[in-house]
Amino acid sequence: VTDAALDYRNNPQTPLVRGDELAEALGIRPGPQLGELLAKIAEARFVGEISTSDQAVALARAAL
């Protein structure tokens, strides 16, 4: 495990978008699909691909 991964685990960031907000924005119901989208958002943020809630929703919308 890398130092960056350990730092991320020990100091989690506040999510860019909450699950309920994302579900409403995308018109989907809570469930496994929503969890997968939230995981994609967290990963994209960690690697620096996104940094705002608008970008997070756009990423999730594109992944649908």
Secondary structure by P-SEA (a helix, b strand, c coil): ccaaaaaaaaccccccccaaaaaaaacccccaaaaaaaaaaaaaaaacccccaaaaaaaaaaac
